[in-house]
Amino acid sequence: MKTTLVLGLVLAGIGSLIARGSQDPADIAKEMEKMKKWTEPGKNHETLKKFLGSWTTETKFFFGDKASPPTEGTAEGEWLMEGRWLRFESNTPKLMGKPFRSFCVLGYDNFKKSFVATTVSSWDTAMIRIEGDLDQHGKSLIAYGTLDEYMTGEHDKAIKVAWRFESADRFIMEVHDLPIGETHTKVFEIAYTRKK
Amino acid sequence: MISSWWNWMAAMSVQVVVVVIVVAILERILVRRAQPRLAAALWLVALAKFALPPTWESPVGLGVDLAPSPSGVAAVAFWTWLAGAAACATLAFRRHARLRRELLTDSIDAPPEVAGVARDAARRLGLRCVPSLRVLPGLAVPCVVGFFRPVVLVPDGPASEHALMHEIAHVRRRDPLASLAALAVQVVYWFHPAAWLIRSRLATLREVGCDAAVARALGDRAPEYRGTLLEYARDLLRSPVTGATSPLLGRGRLVERLEWLSRGPQSRSAVARFLAPIAAGLVLAACVPLARSAPPPFAWPTLDQAQGCLQRRFIVLEALSHDP
């Protein structure tokens, strides 16, 4: 009995060694390539470079066809992780009577094939997540997401965030409240101009 | 101050070009079929545009904020403009003073026969008083000198009824003052080609207007005046003379003056005479106030005016900013 048990263990060990030795090297190479494809920064991450640098900002609120006077501030765009994740921080000394700060982490998810961003701000305690894509000309990055409206108790209200790149030194970020309807959905805008 | 000056000049520079283009088109398609005085009135409106605030609003306005006010550029432009205006004013004043001195110093009182012709010419033109009249030996053609107290200068020798009527017509129409207004605008807007163009066009139309006034006063004898005009043109080519409102100003445009004269009042239809001023007036009324209406100042909406939850959020945030 004892001999049979030892023999069985030896055979099992030899079997597992044979099984390991039979793994096809091409398979692991394919898997490694797949891993790189989904995890390494690619050409879409180049778009993130458009946000790098120091900016002056002008913030406006929109109510239908009326806009509030612009409020000036600053912003900084820099790599959170080189070539992969970008941090974009805006700072308006006095917006609605008090300082306003927002912090956005922006990247490109290779698997989703979409740009992804998460934003927090000094306005509230909510975290906003959005996903989107470049338009066919590469001049606008349009992203969609949802937010919970604590003032009305509504959940998952659809929003659209559009970054419109006017030049290498200027772009505009618009926030659209989509439930408003088909027109005049823009409620917020920050115009960024590169500091000279 | 420099910023206000820059905004005024930038807006005016664009607006006046629009007015000049409209006036030129109107003159071409409407007014030449009507009366010379309407053409002159149109160009006077263009001249007056320079003095009217560019902030006059119209729904079709171009906007007064066409150019931002770059502080460095605006300051340089302001001092350059001021220097240019001062130089133009000095040159104009010196030229006028020299002309007046040279022409009037050597002049003598008009003899009775010349004064008699002038009195008759003034009466035919509807003037009760004869303007100041002086004779300048050697003068090629009659002219008017002075802006506020104009003096009609005539050559020595037999007086030409037509020439005297033309110059007295200038005085009756207060052309010297109109000439001074155009000069003042040109001094202020010396850098703008429109100011020079308008002044030149008005000078021509003043001559045309006097020709028309003389032709009207002469009635059936108007063709004789046309012959006199041609005769003076020949004299001018032989011996030019300068003067505030001398026919020399119209020398290059003599063909136009003769064309106006040859058309005569009978060639203008009653419809054209009636409709042209109305049409021109309507178009000018629409294009002289060219400023864009300023948007009303922004006011935060109330909660019941909010559309969507984010606007509601912004309104409350704004209200919070006022909360002590």
Interface residues (C-beta under 8 A of the other chain):
Chain A: F61 F63 G64 K66 A67 S68 P69 M96 G97 K98 W123 E149 M151 T152 E154 K157 I159 V175 D177 P179 I180 G181 H184 T185 V187 F188
Chain B: F298 W300 P301 Q305 A306 Q307 G308 C309 L310 Q311 R312 R313 F314 V316 L317 E318 L320 S321 H322
